[in-house]
């Protein structure tokens, strides 16, 4: 099975418990598509948040939900 470099990079960004947004990820074009794939594989979860200055502006904060699956995905790269 071929592993995506972008999905691997996203998992490494979130490995220490950091929550990320697709819009704040630099170097990965359309990061949201990779985050959704990781969500479908049940590796990550998201929660909805609102901007403090504009409550109508909503975005998703993504984080690793299953660290064992994430570690298996990385195949010992961490």
C-alpha positions in Angstrom: 0.0 0.0 0.0 1.4 3.4 -1.0 1.5 6.0 1.8 0.8 9.6 1.0 3.6 12.0 1.8 1.1 14.7 2.6 -0.9 12.5 5.0 2.3 11.4 6.7 3.4 15.1 7.1 0.0 16.0 8.6 0.2 13.1 11.1 3.7 14.3 12.1 2.4 17.8 12.6 -0.3 16.6 15.0 1.7 13.9 16.7 2.5 15.9 19.9 -1.2 16.7 20.4 -1.3 19.9 18.4 -4.6 20.7 16.7 -4.3 22.1 13.2 -6.6 23.7 10.6 -6.3 23.0 6.9 -6.0 26.7 6.2 -2.9 27.0 8.4 -0.9 24.1 6.9 1.8 25.5 4.7 3.4 23.4 1.9 0.4 21.1 1.3 -2.0 22.3 -1.3 -5.7 21.5 -0.4 -4.7 19.9 2.9 -8.4 19.4 3.7 -8.7 16.5 1.2 -5.9 14.6 3.1 -7.4 15.4 6.5 -10.8 14.0 5.3 -9.1 10.8 4.1 -7.4 10.4 7.5 -10.8 11.0 9.1 -12.4 8.2 7.0 -9.5 5.9 8.1 -10.5 6.8 11.7 -7.1 8.2 12.5 -8.0 11.8 13.2 -11.1 13.6 14.6 -12.2 17.2 14.3 -14.2 19.7 16.3 -15.9 22.9 15.1 -14.7 26.2 16.4 -15.6 29.8 15.8 -13.5 32.9 15.4 -13.4 35.1 18.5 -13.8 38.2 16.4 -16.5 36.8 14.1 -18.8 34.1 15.5 -20.2 33.4 12.1 -16.8 32.2 10.8 -16.4 28.5 11.6 -13.5 26.2 11.0 -12.4 22.7 12.0 -9.6 21.9 14.3 -8.1 18.5 13.5 -6.3 16.2 16.0 -5.2 12.6 16.1 -7.8 10.4 17.7 -6.2 6.9 17.5 -2.4 7.1 18.1 -1.9 3.4 17.5 -3.4 3.6 14.0 -1.4 6.8 13.4 1.8 5.0 14.4 1.0 2.0 12.2 0.3 4.4 9.3 3.7 6.0 9.8 5.3 2.5 10.0 7.8 3.5 12.7 8.9 6.8 11.1 8.5 8.6 14.4 
